[in-house]
Amino acid sequence: MPVPTVPPAATSPAVLDASEATALFHRLYHASVDHCLHVALQTVRNHAHAEEVVQEAYADVWQSLGRFDPARGSGLAWVLTIVHRRAVDRVRATVAQERRDSGHEQREHGTAHDSTAEDAVRAVEGLRDGARMRTALAALAPDQRRAVELAYLGGLSHREVAVRTGVPLGTAKTRIRQGLRALRVRMGEPADPAPA
């Protein structure tokens, strides 16, 4: 598809009256709108955003029409430069907004975690007798005791327990689950309490 040319203005736009400026703007618009949309779409990769970029660019063109100098380049090149700058600004703003949203999401909801620490707290919640709890913990298999202690006393997640003990994640989860079940039994509670 050949690149359209923008008809040159008879005089500098700075000295055009309102009707001449309007006519020049219309010629610029009709000669460049398809190319402008193509450039914007190539940059922002979103049709709705590209259309907004082109609309904003043409508002800039209209406001700065008096500064256009045909001696410095074609009207098409001038308009496409404005569109490209607007499109790059849109991409930067979108990326910045996504970063802000991501940071806000992390601050609001914290990092994803599993329920290891909460399960451990519920398992021994209500135990006021520290000696009784220590006796129940001591009766666990060593690998289960270590996993439960890391989860309960250390407040670590399943993944952190796995890393700390050097076992696969599934193994760490199993040790914690079996250790909590054994603790409940030793404390006189059902092995698998009804969900709250």
FENMO-V192976 format. One record per residue. N is the residue number from 0. RES is the residue in one small letter. PSI is psi in degrees with one decimal (999 if undefined). BURIAL is # if it has 9 or more other C-alpha atoms within 8 Angstrom, else .. Layout:
n=(N,N)
res=(RES,RES)
psi=(PSI,PSI)
burial=(BURIAL,BURIAL)
This chain:
n=(0,1,2,3,4,5,6,7,8,9,10,11,12,13,14,15,16,17,18,19,20,21,22,23,24,25,26,27,28,29,30,31,32,33,34,35,36,37,38,39,40,41,42,43,44,45,46,47,48,49,50,51,52,53,54,55,56,57,58,59,60,61,62,63,64,65,66,67,68,69,70,71,72,73,74,75,76,77,78,79,80,81,82,83,84,85,86,87,88,89,90,91,92,93,94,95,96,97,98,99,100,101,102,103,104,105,106,107,108,109,110,111,112,113,114,115,116,117,118,119,120,121,122,123,124,125,126,127,128,129,130,131,132,133,134,135,136,137,138,139,140,141,142,143,144,145,146,147,148,149,150,151,152,153,154,155,156,157,158,159,160,161,162,163,164,165,166,167,168,169,170,171,172,173,174,175,176,177,178,179,180,181,182,183,184,185,186,187,188,189,190,191,192,193,194,195)
res=(m,p,v,p,t,v,p,p,a,a,t,s,p,a,v,l,d,a,s,e,a,t,a,l,f,h,r,l,y,h,a,s,v,d,h,c,l,h,v,a,l,q,t,v,r,n,h,a,h,a,e,e,v,v,q,e,a,y,a,d,v,w,q,s,l,g,r,f,d,p,a,r,g,s,g,l,a,w,v,l,t,i,v,h,r,r,a,v,d,r,v,r,a,t,v,a,q,e,r,r,d,s,g,h,e,q,r,e,h,g,t,a,h,d,s,t,a,e,d,a,v,r,a,v,e,g,l,r,d,g,a,r,m,r,t,a,l,a,a,l,a,p,d,q,r,r,a,v,e,l,a,y,l,g,g,l,s,h,r,e,v,a,v,r,t,g,v,p,l,g,t,a,k,t,r,i,r,q,g,l,r,a,l,r,v,r,m,g,e,p,a,d,p,a,p,a)
psi=(123.5,147.5,124.9,153.3,147.0,125.2,133.0,149.8,148.2,-35.4,175.1,137.7,-22.2,-24.1,10.9,147.2,178.1,-42.9,-36.4,-39.9,-40.9,-42.8,-42.5,-42.6,-44.6,-42.0,-43.8,-46.3,-54.3,-30.3,-18.9,-11.5,-42.2,-42.3,-38.8,-44.2,-39.5,-46.9,-44.9,-43.4,-38.1,-31.0,-47.7,-19.2,26.3,121.8,-43.7,-42.6,-38.7,-43.3,-40.3,-41.5,-46.1,-42.3,-45.6,-38.9,-42.1,-29.5,-40.8,-42.8,-47.3,-44.9,-28.4,18.0,-34.7,-18.8,-7.9,129.4,107.5,-20.4,-21.1,-11.2,174.9,157.6,-37.6,-46.0,-40.0,-48.4,-44.2,-33.8,-44.0,-43.5,-46.1,-43.6,-43.5,-41.6,-42.7,-42.3,-40.6,-43.4,-45.8,-42.4,-39.3,-44.7,-43.8,-41.1,-41.1,-39.3,-43.1,-43.6,-42.0,-44.3,-40.4,-43.8,-43.3,-40.3,-39.3,-41.9,-2.6,-178.4,151.3,140.6,165.6,-178.6,21.8,-53.8,-41.3,-41.4,-43.0,-41.2,-44.6,-34.2,-35.1,8.2,141.1,-7.9,110.2,-15.1,99.2,-36.2,-40.0,-40.6,-43.7,-38.1,-42.9,-41.1,-41.6,-26.0,-11.2,157.4,145.8,-41.7,-35.1,-42.5,-46.8,-44.3,-44.7,-41.3,-43.1,-40.7,-45.6,-56.6,-36.7,-16.0,26.4,153.9,171.9,-47.9,-42.6,-37.3,-42.6,-44.7,-46.3,-38.1,-7.0,32.3,162.0,155.7,-44.9,-39.2,-43.0,-43.4,-43.1,-45.9,-41.3,-46.0,-47.4,-37.7,-41.9,-39.9,-45.2,-38.3,-44.7,-44.1,-43.9,-25.1,4.2,19.5,161.8,146.9,-40.6,92.3,151.3,141.6,145.4,999)
burial=(.,.,.,.,.,#,.,.,.,.,.,#,#,.,.,#,.,.,.,.,#,.,.,#,#,.,#,#,#,.,#,#,#,.,.,#,#,.,#,#,#,.,#,#,#,.,.,.,#,#,#,.,#,#,.,#,#,#,.,#,#,.,.,.,#,#,.,#,.,#,.,.,.,#,#,#,.,#,#,#,.,#,#,#,.,#,#,#,.,#,#,.,.,.,.,.,.,.,.,.,.,.,.,.,#,#,.,.,.,.,.,.,.,.,.,#,#,.,.,#,#,.,#,#,.,.,.,.,.,.,.,.,#,.,.,#,#,.,.,#,.,.,.,#,#,.,#,#,#,#,#,#,.,.,#,#,#,#,#,.,#,#,#,.,.,.,.,.,#,.,#,#,#,.,#,#,.,#,#,#,#,#,#,#,#,.,.,.,.,.,.,.,.,.,.,.)
